[in-house]
């Protein structure tokens, strides 16, 4: 319903703050239908929030989490002071990565983009140490095996570089943990910089680093059908 994160919802339910049809509920797995059941928290009825979806240009060094056990800065610092409802990240970018990150208060919409059947293309620009040859690019497209997982890219192409480093454009339709870094490491290339520049039809564009903006209804619909 876009009120809080799943983990926070579990804590509130288990602490006895939630009633369904007048009955106190402490089981977070109890089935309930927001359309027909009366759900209350702290004695007040809950209403589904208006859907809000935000695009963020995440800088390197920020953790994609509401809170970090090690006290590191998170992406929520970028939204501090903004008049926004609770938002959750839609997918992930690791601390060392940067670029386009979506956040939303609509878990169902987020699941349609990140679920195993979604196959939404995500486009990255990746700077690597060394100069991958054509055989390496073909191997990345065909797939490599790392820690028992087969990892592949929909497309990989060289888009620039110098004498010691190269820039690649990599498009993924699956989201394994640290997938691009693992694929390139298996081919003998360290990642120096990794930036996500598009999710489906939505491009990072000129959104400044550390900046954010609310998506339009048309952009939300386009992503839902990506």
Secondary structure, DSSP 8 states (H G I E B T S, - for coil): --SS-HHHHHHHHHTT-EEETTEE---TT----TTTS-EEETTEE-------EEEEEE-TT-BSSS--TT---BGGGGGTT------EEES---TT-EEEEEEES-HHHHHHHHSTTT---EEEEEEEES---HHHHHHHHH-EEETTEEE--SEEEEEEE-SSEEEEEEEESS--TTHHHHHHHHTT--EEEEEEEEETTEE-TT--TT-EEE--HHHHHHHHT-
